[in-house]
């Protein structure tokens, strides 16, 4: 299997237009649910995109912890005879966080306070997850593998030329 094909099948790759669509959906979600911040995180702990505002949280750390929490809970579900739990909720004194599985590779992470309810967040998070899945499915179907390889080859040649310039070769 070629490296490009492996990456396409095993890694999440989003292009600018997909990120714009995802961000638009996240902004709509925040407005409807009256939540503070929404992140889309892959199950490996990498933040894909973020909308909204929070205090000065380190979003990279939050993303990694979200993925770790979800992985631990998946194991707990397995022990209880479930495939996995699709929604997690953590309640704090001032902020709450809900994690929702979107597809099999991403987590919608919502940070909210008492200006909204968990019911509102869950209702709109469920609809948002469906809309995000449509984008993911559309993106899978639209990609021409040869186009991806052409981009990769062009990047490879450009990077090689740049390295040659830097190294004086």
C-alpha positions in Angstrom: 0.0 0.0 0.0 1.4 3.4 -1.0 2.1 5.9 1.8 -0.4 8.4 0.3 -3.2 5.8 0.3 -2.3 4.7 3.8 -2.6 8.3 5.1 -5.9 8.9 3.2 -7.4 5.8 4.8 -5.9 6.0 8.3 -5.5 9.7 9.0 -8.0 12.5 9.0 -7.2 15.0 6.3 -9.3 18.1 5.9 -9.0 20.8 3.3 -9.7 24.5 3.6 -13.3 24.3 2.3 -14.2 21.5 4.7 -12.7 23.4 7.7 -14.8 26.4 6.7 -17.9 24.3 6.6 -17.1 22.7 9.9 -16.4 26.0 11.5 -19.7 27.4 10.2 -21.6 24.5 11.7 -19.8 24.8 15.0 -20.6 28.6 15.2 -24.3 27.8 14.5 -24.2 25.1 17.2 -22.7 27.5 19.8 -25.4 30.1 19.1 -28.2 27.6 19.3 -26.9 25.8 22.4 -25.6 29.0 24.1 -22.3 27.2 24.7 -19.0 28.9 25.1 -16.6 26.8 23.0 -16.7 23.9 20.6 -13.7 21.9 19.4 -13.4 19.1 17.0 -10.7 16.7 18.1 -9.5 13.5 16.5 -9.3 10.4 18.7 -5.5 10.7 18.8 -5.8 14.0 20.6 -5.2 16.5 17.9 -7.4 19.6 17.6 -8.9 19.9 14.1 -10.6 23.2 14.7 -12.2 25.4 17.4 -14.9 27.9 17.6 -16.0 30.1 20.5 -14.1 31.6 23.4 -12.9 30.3 26.7 -10.6 31.6 29.4 -7.0 31.1 28.6 -7.3 27.3 28.4 -4.5 25.5 26.6 -6.5 23.9 23.8 -3.8 21.4 22.8 -3.7 20.1 26.3 -7.5 20.0 26.4 -7.6 18.1 23.1 -5.1 15.5 24.3 -6.9 15.0 27.6 -10.3 14.7 25.8 -8.9 11.9 23.7 -7.4 10.2 26.7 -10.6 10.4 28.6 -12.6 9.0 25.7 -10.1 6.1 25.3 -10.3 5.3 29.0 -14.1 5.4 28.9 -14.1 3.1 25.8 -12.3 0.5 27.9 -14.8 0.9 30.7 -17.6 0.4 28.2 -15.9 -2.8 27.0 -15.7 -4.1 30.5 -19.4 -3.5 30.9 -20.2 -5.3 27.6 -20.7 -2.2 25.5 -18.9 -1.3 22.3 -18.2 2.2 23.6 -20.1 5.1 25.1 -20.8 7.8 22.6 -21.3 10.7 24.9 -19.3 11.7 28.1 -20.2 14.6 30.4 -18.0 16.2 33.1 -19.6 18.8 35.4 -17.5 21.4 37.3 -18.3 24.3 39.5 -18.2 26.8 36.7 -17.6 25.0 33.5 -18.9 21.7 32.1 -17.6 19.7 29.2 -19.5 17.3 26.9 -17.7 14.9 24.6 -19.7 13.4 21.7 -18.3 10.8 19.3 -18.8 11.9 15.7 -18.3 9.0 13.3 -15.6 6.7 14.4 -12.6 9.1 14.5 -13.6 12.5 15.9 -14.9 14.0 19.1 -17.1 17.1 19.4 -16.0 18.7 22.6 -18.3 21.4 24.0 -17.4 23.7 26.9 -20.3 25.4 28.5 -21.4 27.0 31.8 -24.7 27.5 33.6 -26.0 29.9 31.0 -27.4 26.9 29.2 -28.5 23.4 30.1 -27.1 20.0 29.4 -30.3 19.2 27.6 -29.8 22.1 25.1 -26.2 21.1 24.6 -27.1 17.4 23.9 -30.0 18.3 21.6 -28.0 20.5 19.4 -24.8 18.4 19.7 -26.7 15.5 18.3 -27.8 17.5 15.3 -24.4 19.0 14.8 -22.8 15.6 14.8 -25.1 14.5 12.0 -24.2 17.6 10.0 -20.5 17.0 10.6 -20.9 13.4 9.4 -22.4 14.7 6.1 -19.3 16.8 5.6 -17.0 13.8 6.4 -18.8 11.5 4.0 -18.9 14.1 1.3 -15.2 14.7 1.7 -14.4 11.0 1.4 -16.5 10.7 -1.8 -15.1 13.9 -3.5 -11.4 13.1 -3.3 -9.7 11.8 -6.4 -6.8 9.6 -5.2 -4.7 10.7 -8.3 -5.2 14.3 -7.4 -3.9 13.6 -3.8 -0.9 11.9 -5.3 -0.2 14.8 -7.6 -0.4 17.2 -4.7 2.0 15.0 -2.7 4.4 14.7 -5.6 4.4 18.5 -6.1 5.0 19.0 -2.4 7.8 16.5 -2.4 9.6 18.1 -5.3 9.2 21.6 -3.8 10.5 20.4 -0.5 13.5 18.6 -2.1 14.3 21.8 -4.1 14.1 23.9 -0.9 16.4 21.5 1.0 18.9 21.6 -1.9 18.9 25.4 -1.7 19.4 25.4 2.1 22.1 22.8 1.9 23.8 24.4 -1.1 23.5 21.3 -3.3 
